[in-house]
Amino acid sequence: MYTPPQTVSLRHDHSLSALSAGLLAVFTGYAGSLILIIQAAQAAGLNAAQTTSWVWAVSVGMGLGSLLMSLHYRLPLLLVWSTPGAALLAVNLPGIAFAEAVGAYLVSGLLVILSALFTPLTRLARRLPSTLAAALLAGILFQLGTQVFLAGAADSWLVLPMLAVWLLCSHWTPRLAIPLALLTGLLIAGQQGRLELGSINWQLAQPVWQTPQFSVQALFSLALPLYLLAMTAQNLPGLAVLQTDGYRPPVRGVLLGSGLMSLLLAPFGNHGMTLAAITAALCTGEQTHADPRRRYMACVWAGVACLAIALFAGSLGSLLLHLPGSLISTLAGLALLGTIGSGLSQAMHNSEQRHAALLTFMVTASGVSAGGLAAPCWGLLVGLLWLGLQRLRQRQLLRQ
């Protein structure tokens, strides 16, 4: 395990490779998942001010959290907004009052803080079978993934060229696949006269306070799934990435930091901050710096970049809101295909838990809602029930 430097010298620890790694991590994060927030906002009928505030809040949370935590621990700790959480909201947020959704964000953030303070909660989250967690994530993202093909059938002249560019780039330049697909869509939409750039609101972001309300429906449909996804799909894998690259991450500090950022920014629309899992590898590997003790600067620069983006969140959100709906659906679906595939692979690799994982995936992907519980909760409950009955049967056979 690497030992952080005893003192921080930004001038000494700075490097161009760390700067480029941090900016690449920010670009990858925004290009891959910001579109999910816009899609969720559109589906829920949020106005432009609420959408702008949401983008501002997640940008500030990512920027301030990454900057402060990386400087404090002198480790490459990159905080990001919960991408699986944004995908969940794109499906479950419609039909729930935004004030109740904000209340659910607060509860989810509080649960993360309690997990840091009370280790039994962290152990409980870790005891959730990884196969069920992966199936839950894949099921939540499945509906968004299929929208690529629905959009292709409804708007083929726009979507099919984007798909072709994405397919080609995925083989030769995978990191540029989504940005180049976006550029292709913008060029075609512009040629078709479908970009209303003149009506974009070019001004600094103005966060909007939303007084939270609490409801049982939002608790089970949003708060608990957001918490479980934050812990199992982001925080725990993010900690594993750091450990794989030779770091000893402060588990309690990471959970407290992400939970506090989630809690403080929830009234402005932040649905939850987590430790980066996928983009974290861009800041923790050898490409960032030869000296692992100086790689934390990548996350420092990432934090600075996100704070700068937060200033212009209104323009960014307004720009995305004026894009054709099929373009947004296609980008969101393409950005999630890899995650869906890896989730399904992980869910099905354990033959003993395969049926439970399959049930979790199918119930979650169905979108069924009953008794005030959304599909993710029912999917997880069905999967856990199957595992419980399976283990009970195994114990009975051993006793015979």
Buried (B, 14 or more C-beta within 10 A) or exposed (E): EBEBBEEBEEEEBBBEBBBBBBBBBBBBBBBBBBBBBBBBBBBBEBEBBBBBBBBBBBBBBBBBBBBBBBBBBBBBBBBBBBBBBBBBBBBBBEEBBBBBBBBBBBBBBBBBBBBBEEEEBBEEBEEBBBBBBBBBBBBBBBBBBBBBBBBBEEBEEBBBBBBEBBEEBBEEEEBBBBBBBBEBBBEBBEEEEBBEEEEBBEEEBEBBEBEBBBBEBBBBBBBBBBBBBBBBBBBBBBBEBBEEBEBBBBBEBBBBBBBBBBBBBBBBBBBBBBBBBBBBBBBBBEBBBEEBBBBBBBBBBBBBBBBEBBBBBBBBBBBBBBBBEBBBBBBBBBBBBBBBEBBBEBBBEBEEBBEBBBBBBBBBBBBEBEEEBBBBBBBBBBBBEBBEEBEEEEEEEEEE
